[in-house]
């Protein structure tokens, strides 16, 4: 699932509904209290626990309803990009200019009116990032400063992943911009989020860490996303977090505790893009690991997905608007609340995961995938309860570990 969907019609109405306000009330709140006016900062632990939420896409839920149901106080709004038509100015999703925005401003005002606050995330998967579009770190920082000033932000997240993090100049611009913003906005909470692998992060992630070291930039947090990389449940995620702690130590010369204090987890609830499954019990295990090791951040993608599909397994597919696992609404948000040190309301206990993935079974007449076999375009196999078709020649490439861009096309659950 690409995290950046094309924005549909009726965006303003959807955003106002998301905030839990009518059109006139939301715009009035934005004008009266003003998202441009700085809110009282929450504790940094709340910004570190803020789950991602797309306010303009993926059927945005009511932020205020989530606050009432879970005790959540902070939201990570996504994503700020360069304009689709080009230029070095901030937009929501490449289409909605920050300079003229009233819709997201109304959302932020509604959240702040209930005692909460937001961080804004820049980047994400796909799209053109400002680090790519702007000529240097100073101009990149100036574009992001417009966002900070417009919404009175106390926190900002640099989500550096494909394709931007493969562009060394763009990464240099982003890290340089983050350092400038940190210097020019005292107390600003800055997180940096990037891809996770079994080794902690990949080659490009390590180059990003090296760039931060070279520029003498230290954010509040470096987070990895341990999903869409062949992960299987919480044990593989905590193993990656341990490995990433080692990378932070060797890169920056930190001791173990300092590295954990600057380390974060950014998970994906339910079924991932590549068919991995992460249940409530997995989130609890990672939360226990994070708190016991003194980690600095615990978040996930996304609140738009933190509700049950119909049917619950979504026919073995991944959705941007539900989790594809059995759950009560906002089950996963409550783990963020716990990380922030609050106690969420008691509701339905976490669902115990089934013994096989939702929709799992046996595909009659289809051979099991073999790591040693050679496959060509059109060959079909079954693996982890799903049927897969090869798009081209391959060997030893496990179905479900390389996302939608990989060799294997997911044909659904057996």
N, C-alpha and C positions, 0 to 999 in steps of 0.2 A: 504494500500500500504506500504509494507516494504520499508524503506528509503535506504536500502542497497541491491542493485540488483547485481547479478553476472555480472562481467565485461565480455563483449563480445570481439570478435576478432576485430582487427583494432583499438585498443584503441589509439595508438599514432596518427594515422591519424585523429581520431575523435577529439582528444585534440587540434591538430594543427589547424583544421578547426574551432574549438571553439574559438581559440585565434584570428581568422581572418587572419591567415598567412599560407603560403605554407610550406611544410616540410623543405626545405633548409633555408627559411627565418626565420622560428620559431627557429630552432636549432641554426642558426647563431645569432639571437637576444639573445638567452639564453647564448650563449658563449661570446658575445661581451659585453652586458650590465650586464649580470649575475644576475639571481634571487638570487644568493648567496650574492650579494652586497646589503647592506641596502638601501632602498629607503627613500626619504624624507618623514617623517611621515605626514599623513593627520591629520586634527583635530580629536579629539576623537569622535566627533559627527558623522563623516563619518564611523568610525569603528563600532559605535553603530547602524548605519543604514544599515549595509551591509547585503543584503539578501543571503541566502544559494544557492550554486550552486555546482552541482557535475560535475567536469571537466572530469571525466573518464566514465561516464555512463549517462543513461536517455537522450540520444540524445542532448548532450550539445550544447547550442546556442553560437553564437559568442559574447564573452564578449565585444569586442571593438564595435560591432554593437549596443549592449545595451547601452554602454556609449554614443555613438553618438545620439541615439534615445531619451534618457531619461535624460542625465546629471549625471547619476550614476557614482560614483568614487570608490566605495569599494565593494568587493565581499567576501563572507564567504565561502571558499572552503571546501568541505566535502568529505570524513571523513578519519581521521587518525586512524588506528587500529593496533593491534598486527598481526603478520603474521598468516595466516591460518594454517600453519604447526607448529605453536608454536614458542615461543621466545619473548624476550623483546627488540624488535627493531621496529621502525615505518614504516608502509606501508600505501599506499593509498588503502583503501577498503580491506585490508588483503592480497593483491596479488602483488602490485607494490612497491618495496622497495624504500623508500625515498632516501637512499644513492646513488642509481644508476639512479634516475629519471632525465630525460631531458624534458619529455613531459609537465608536470605541470610547470616546471621551465620556459619553453617557454611561457606558458600562462601568468604566473606572469610577465615576462619581457614585454610582449605585453601590459598588463594592465598598468604597470608602465610607459611605453613609452608614454602613453596618459595622464599621470598625475594622475593615480589612484593607488590603492594599494589593498592588500588582508589581510584578517585574515584567519587563518586555524582552522577548527573545528575538535575536536577529539571526538570520541565516536559515538553517534547516536544510532538508534534503531537496535538491533541485532548485530551479530558479536562479536568477542573477543576483549575487550578493553585492553590497556596497563596496566591499573590499576589492571586488573585481572591477566595478564600474568607476570608482574614484581613483584619482591619479596618485595619491600618496596617503600616508597615515593621517596627516593634518586634515585633509579634505574629508577623509572617511570619518574622522572624529567629529568634524563640524556637522556632518549629516546626522550622526547619532545624537549629537548635542541638541539638535532640533527636537528629537523624540523625548529626550530627558526633560527639556524645558517645557515642551507642550503639555506633558502629562505630569510634571512634577515628580519624576521618578526617583526612588531611593535604591533601585536595584535594576540590573540589566544583565542579560545572558547572551554570550557569544556562542551560538551553536554552529561549530565549524565542522562541516562534513562535505560529502560529495555535492557537486564537483569542485567546490571552492578549495577544499583543503589539499587538493592535488596541485594547486597553483601557488607556488612559493611566494610570488610577489603579492598576491591577494592576502595570503596568510600574514605576511609581514605588515601589510596595511591594517589588517584587523587587530593584530597584537599591538601594533603601535598606537592605533586608535584607542584600544582598551586602556593602555597606559596613560594616554592623554586625558581620557575621561576620568580615570581614577584620580589623577592629579588635580583636575579642574573642578571636581565634584566631591569634596571631602565627605567621607562616610558612605559613598556609593558602594553597594554590594555588587561585586562583579564575579560572575561564574563563567567558566569556559567549558563547553560540552563537546565531546567528539566521539567517534566510533570506538566500540570495544571489540577486542578479540580475546581468544584464550590466553594470549601472551600479555594481556592488559590493553594494549592498543596496537595498531598496525604501524607500518613504516611512516605513513603520512602523519599519524598522530604523534609519533616520536619526533618528527621534524617540527611539528607545531610546538612541542615542549622545548625543543632546542632553540626555536625562535624566541620563545618567551624568556629563556635563560639569557640568550644573546642580548635581548633588549632590557634585561634586568626588570622584567615585569612579573609580579606575583599577584594573581587574583585571589579572591577569597577561596576559590574552589576550582579544581579541575575535575570534571565528571566524565565517566565513560558510559556508553550505552551498550551493555552486554546483551544484545539480541541481534537477530538477522546475521548471525555469524556461526551457525552450527551449535548454538547453545541448547541445553536440555535441562530445564529446571534450575532450581536455586543453587545446587552444588556447583554447577558449571559457572554460574555468575559470581559466587563468592570466590571461587578459584581465580577468576579473571581479576576481581578486585584486589586479591592478594598480590597477583602478578603486577598489577598497575601500581600498587604501593611500592613495589621494588623499583619500577621505572622512575617514579617520582624521587625516590631516595638517590638513585644513581645519577639522575639528571641534575638535581638541585643540591645534592649534598645534605639532604634532610635526614634526621633520624626517623625511626618508624612512626613514632607518635606524631611528629610534625607532618609527615607525609599523609597520615590518615586524616589529620585535621584539615588538610587541604584537598582531600579526595572525596568524590561523590559518586553516587549511583543514579543513573537515569534509565529506568526500565521501561518495558512495554507491557501493559496489562493484557491478559488473555492471549489470543492468538497473534503471533507476530506476522510480519510481511512474508517471511519465508516458511511459515507453518510450525514454528516452535510454539509451545504452550507454557504460559506462566500463570499459575493459579494464585488464589488468595494465600494458600499455604506457602507458596514460593516467596511471595512478598513478605510474609511474616519471617521466614528464615533469613532473607536478605536484610530486613529491618533489624533483626536480632544481631546479625553480623555487624551492621553499620553502627548500631548504638554501643555494642560491646567493644568495638575497636576505635570509638571516638571519631567516626567519619563526619565530614563536614556538610554533606548534602544528601538528600534522598528525595527523588522526584520520579515522575513517570509520564509517558506518552500514552493516552491522554485522557482528560476528563470527558471529552466528547465521546470516548469509547467506554466510559465507566458505567455501563448499563447493559442489561441482558438483551441479546438479539432474539428474534423470533423467526425460526426456532432457535433455542439457546446456542446451538453449535454453528448457526448461520450456514448450514449445509457445508460445513468444513471449509469455509472461506474466511478471509480477513476483511474487516469492515472499518471504516473511519468513524462510525457512529455507534458502535457497540463492540463488546469484547470477544464474542464467539465462545465464551465459557459460561457455565451456570453461575449467576450472581444476583445479589440484590443491588439496586441502584446505589452507586457511590461506595461500594465495598472497598475499592482500591484507594479512594481518597482518604479513607480513615487511617491508612498506614502513614500517609503524610502527616496527618493530624498528630498521630502518636509520635512521629519523629520530632515534631515541633515541641513536644512535651505536654500536649493537651490530651484530654480524655474524650474521645468521640462518644456520642450517644450509643446506647446498647440497642442493637437491632438483631437481625438474623445472623447466627454464627457463620463464620466462613465456610463456604462449600468445600467438601472433600472432593478432590479431583477423582474422576473415574479411573479405572485401572488401565484403560486405553484412551487415546485421544478422542474427543467427540467425533462421531462419524466414522471411527475406526472400524476395521473389519478386514475381510479378505476379498480381494478382487478376483473373482473366478476366472480362470484361464489366463491370468497375467502373471508372469514370472516375477519373483522377488529381485530387487536391484542387487547387483553384486559389484563390489569395489574393483574386482579384477577383470570384469567383462568390458568389452568394447561395444559402444552403442553408436548408431548413426541416426540421422534425422528420421523421425517417424516411429522409432522403436518405443514400445511402451513397457513400463515396469510398475510394480507396486512397492511402496516403502512407507513405513509408519502409518499404515491405514489409508493411504491415498494412492491414486493412480497418476502416473507421470508420463509425459511424452517428451522424448528428446527432440530438440530443435536442430541440432547439428551433431557432428561426431564428438564423442566424449568418452573418457574413462576415469574412474576413481573420483568423480565429482558427485557428491551425495545429494540426492534430490531434497529440496527444501532448505538448503543451507546458503544459497546464493541469491535469493530474492527473485523478483520478477525479471531482472536483467540476465539471469543465469541460463544455463543450457536446458534446464528441465521446466516444462510447462505443467503446472498443477491442473489435473483434470477432475479434481474433486475427491471426496471421500469414497472409500469402497462401500 
